[in-house]
Amino acid sequence: MLVLGIVLFALGLMFSIAWHELGHFLAARRFGVRVPEFMVGFGPTIFSRQRGETSFGIKAVPLGGYIRMIGMIPPAPGQRIGRSRRSGPFQGLIDDVRADSVKDFRPGDEDRQFWTRKPWQRIVVMFAGPFMNLILAAVLFLIVLVGFGIPTAQPVVQSVSKCVVPASQATTTTDCPPGAPPTPAAQAGFQAGDRIVSFDGRSYDSWEDMQLAIRASSGTVPVVVERPEPNGAARTLTLYPQLIETQLLDLDAARTSGEPRYVSGSFLGLSPIQPVTRQTPEQVAGYVGEMAQRAVTSILALPSKVPALFGAVFLGEQRDVNGPVSVVGVSVLGGEVLASNNAVASEIATMLQLLAAVNVSLFLLNLLPILPLDGGHILPALWEGAKKRIARLRGRPDPGPVDMAKLMPIAYGFAIVIMLYGGLVILADIVNPIKLNL
């Protein structure tokens, strides 16, 4: 089941990549750009088939994909395609990029090159790929949240902790360490099944809101509960919340902002029930937005994750469960989901939710304004459009396209950094993988 889960999730990732490239392909064709190649993967081609003027295929290394559009890079001003006579430390690279951009050029393609499209059309073509990932993520989240449902904490007690243990010292065992005091909930007489009607004189519909109130509470707190046995009558229990070291609710945001991982907060020792509840379509939009916010925070924190990755790979340090994961690692996580002993519906929902989260990350990562990512093509098109508008307003001639070829040395530098970072993450996923707590 582990192997089957890895294979199925890897196929899901390949579909996500193909779906991304399909967005670029459809938009390019819509604006008359010729697309000679549509490939999923890199390296040697293991399968290809010609359909019309495009060769569709799969390559050996499934770490991405691409479409080849004619004339991605404009020729140098006043120069035909071919080698220039200028020299410089990067001129050979720039000339090679220009030549590669038109290597499939054939008579009749003069007006079908990518660089000849209007700036807004090029922006649409480059944005269409990430946008397809966003659409796929929204559809997957819709299936999971509306079709399957997700565990939703309710103000009903599932279990009562026996003793107080700081979050940084918590273990998976249920035994209390020597000298650990009993929890306030155990002292007050809470039992599994108690429905909390009010906490300190106020009622709460969600456990999350009540959790915030618990952490801010102090002194003597009356709690009204309904106990299912013997007659479901309401009763009042008296709590004396204890101030301890407690885990932050949003660890990623805390790490990014430089705040401590643990803070002081009041603790009771209650765990809520978490029944699987189907959400409404309106809640899906909010959920996708929340996931996008978390993904943005994680992406901004990527450079700061390098020391932890290095320590996990070469120093045997514990892997950060909130750190970056490669396509190798996330496929293994998908395999672990299918190999767990949970209900089949729960396993399917978890895999779809994981794939949706990957697509949200693909959407945001590809919009970064650096070459060779899609955002690195969008930014020059925006700049070109602004220059054209300013020139038109000032009555000056069209300044022409942005010379993308001159940015290629920077693009190659970023590509090397991305490959090195990705290689480090893949290595971490092999030698020190993240494990799901299923």
Residue pairs with C-beta under 8 A, 6 or more apart in sequence:
1 335
1 338
1 339
2 335
2 336
2 338
2 339
3 335
4 335
4 338
5 334
5 335
5 336
5 337
5 338
5 339
5 351
6 331
6 332
6 334
6 335
7 335
8 334
8 338
8 351
9 330
9 331
9 333
9 334
9 335
9 351
9 354
9 355
10 62
10 327
10 331
10 334
12 334
12 351
12 355
13 62
13 327
13 330
13 331
13 355
13 358
14 40
14 41
14 58
14 62
16 133
16 136
16 355
16 358
16 359
16 362
17 40
17 41
17 62
17 64
17 65
18 40
18 65
19 132
19 133
19 136
20 65
20 129
20 130
20 132
20 133
20 362
20 366
21 38
21 39
21 40
21 65
21 66
21 67
21 129
22 132
23 128
23 129
23 130
23 131
23 132
24 67
24 69
24 125
24 126
24 128
24 129
25 35
25 38
25 54
25 67
26 128
27 124
27 125
27 128
28 35
28 67
28 69
28 114
28 125
29 35
31 117
31 121
31 124
31 125
32 111
32 112
32 117
33 69
33 70
33 71
33 112
33 113
33 114
33 117
33 125
34 53
34 69
34 70
34 109
34 112
34 113
35 53
35 54
35 67
35 68
35 69
35 70
36 53
36 54
36 55
36 68
36 70
36 104
37 54
37 55
37 57
37 66
37 67
37 68
37 104
38 54
38 55
38 56
38 57
38 67
39 45
39 48
39 56
39 57
39 58
39 59
39 65
39 66
39 67
39 68
40 57
40 58
40 59
40 62
40 65
41 58
41 59
41 60
41 61
41 62
41 63
41 64
41 65
42 59
42 60
42 61
42 63
42 64
42 65
42 66
43 59
43 60
43 61
44 59
44 60
45 57
45 58
45 59
45 60
46 57
46 58
46 59
46 60
47 57
47 58
48 55
48 56
48 57
48 58
49 55
49 56
49 57
50 56
62 327
63 327
63 422
68 104
69 113
69 114
69 125
70 101
70 102
70 104
70 105
70 109
70 112
70 113
70 114
71 101
71 102
71 105
71 109
71 112
71 113
71 114
71 115
71 116
72 101
72 114
72 115
72 404
73 97
73 98
73 101
73 115
73 404
73 405
73 408
74 115
74 400
74 401
74 402
74 403
74 404
74 405
75 81
75 98
76 84
76 98
76 403
76 405
77 400
77 403
81 98
81 99
81 102
81 105
82 99
83 95
83 99
84 91
84 95
90 408
90 409
93 408
93 409
93 412
94 405
94 406
94 408
94 409
97 405
97 408
98 405
101 405
102 113
105 113
114 122
114 125
115 122
115 401
115 404
117 125
119 381
119 382
119 384
119 385
119 388
120 381
120 385
122 377
122 378
122 381
123 378
123 381
123 382
123 385
126 374
126 375
126 377
126 378
126 381
127 367
127 374
127 378
129 366
129 374
130 362
130 363
130 364
130 366
130 367
130 374
131 363
133 359
133 360
133 362
133 363
133 366
134 359
134 360
134 363
136 356
136 359
137 288
137 291
137 356
137 357
137 359
137 360
137 363
138 284
138 288
140 352
140 353
140 355
140 356
140 359
141 284
141 287
141 288
141 291
141 353
141 356
142 281
142 284
143 352
144 150
144 349
144 352
144 353
144 356
145 278
145 279
145 283
145 284
145 287
146 278
146 279
146 280
146 281
146 284
147 278
148 276
148 278
148 345
148 346
148 348
148 349
148 352
149 276
149 277
149 278
149 279
149 349
150 276
150 277
150 279
150 349
150 353
151 274
151 275
151 276
151 277
152 274
152 275
152 276
152 277
153 206
153 207
153 208
153 272
153 273
153 274
154 207
154 272
154 273
154 274
154 275
155 195
155 196
155 204
155 205
155 206
155 207
155 210
155 272
156 193
156 194
156 195
156 196
156 272
156 273
157 185
157 190
157 191
157 192
157 193
157 194
157 195
157 196
157 225
157 270
157 271
157 272
157 273
158 192
158 271
158 272
158 273
158 274
159 192
159 270
159 271
160 183
160 185
160 186
160 190
160 191
160 192
160 269
160 270
160 271
161 183
161 185
161 186
161 269
161 270
161 271
162 174
162 176
162 182
162 183
162 186
162 269
163 176
163 177
163 180
163 181
163 182
163 183
163 186
163 269
164 180
164 181
164 182
164 183
164 242
164 244
164 267
164 269
165 171
165 176
165 177
165 180
166 244
166 245
166 246
166 262
167 244
167 245
167 246
167 247
167 262
168 245
168 261
168 262
169 177
181 242
183 242
183 267
183 268
183 269
184 239
184 240
184 241
184 242
184 267
184 268
184 269
185 239
185 268
185 269
185 270
186 269
187 240
188 223
188 237
188 238
188 239
188 240
189 237
190 225
190 237
190 268
190 270
191 227
193 227
193 228
193 229
194 225
194 226
194 227
195 225
195 226
195 227
196 204
196 210
196 223
196 224
196 225
197 203
197 224
197 225
197 226
197 234
198 223
198 224
199 210
199 213
199 214
199 217
199 221
199 223
200 213
200 217
200 221
200 222
200 223
201 222
202 213
204 210
204 213
207 272
211 249
214 241
214 266
214 267
214 268
215 246
215 265
215 266
215 267
216 265
216 266
217 239
217 241
217 266
218 241
218 243
218 266
219 240
219 241
220 238
220 239
220 240
221 238
221 239
221 240
221 241
222 236
222 237
222 238
222 239
223 236
223 237
223 238
223 239
224 234
224 235
224 236
224 237
225 234
225 235
225 236
225 237
226 232
226 233
226 234
226 235
227 233
227 235
239 268
241 266
241 267
241 268
242 266
242 267
243 264
243 265
243 266
243 267
244 264
244 265
244 266
244 267
245 262
245 263
245 264
246 262
246 263
246 264
246 265
246 267
247 261
247 262
248 254
248 259
248 260
248 261
248 262
248 263
251 261
251 322
252 294
252 297
252 298
252 301
252 322
253 297
254 260
254 261
255 261
255 301
255 304
255 322
256 297
256 300
256 301
256 304
276 346
279 287
288 360
291 356
291 357
291 360
292 360
292 363
292 364
295 357
295 360
295 361
295 364
296 364
298 322
298 324
298 361
299 361
299 364
299 365
299 368
302 324
302 421
305 320
305 323
305 324
306 421
306 424
308 317
308 320
308 323
309 323
309 324
309 424
309 425
309 428
310 424
311 317
312 318
312 319
312 320
312 323
312 428
312 431
312 432
313 424
313 427
313 428
313 431
313 432
316 432
319 428
319 432
319 433
319 434
321 434
323 428
323 434
324 425
325 333
325 425
325 429
325 434
326 422
326 425
326 426
326 428
326 429
327 426
328 426
328 429
328 430
329 425
329 426
329 428
329 429
329 433
329 434
330 354
330 358
332 429
332 433
333 354
333 434
333 436
334 351
334 354
334 355
336 435
336 436
336 438
337 347
337 350
337 351
337 354
337 436
337 438
338 347
338 351
340 347
340 436
340 438
341 438
342 350
342 438
365 373
366 373
366 374
366 375
367 373
367 374
367 375
367 378
368 375
368 376
369 375
369 376
369 378
369 379
370 376
370 411
370 414
371 377
371 407
371 408
371 410
371 411
371 414
371 415
372 411
372 414
372 415
376 407
376 411
376 414
377 404
380 402
380 404
380 407
381 402
383 402
384 399
384 401
384 402
387 399
387 402
388 398
388 399
391 397
391 398
391 399
392 398
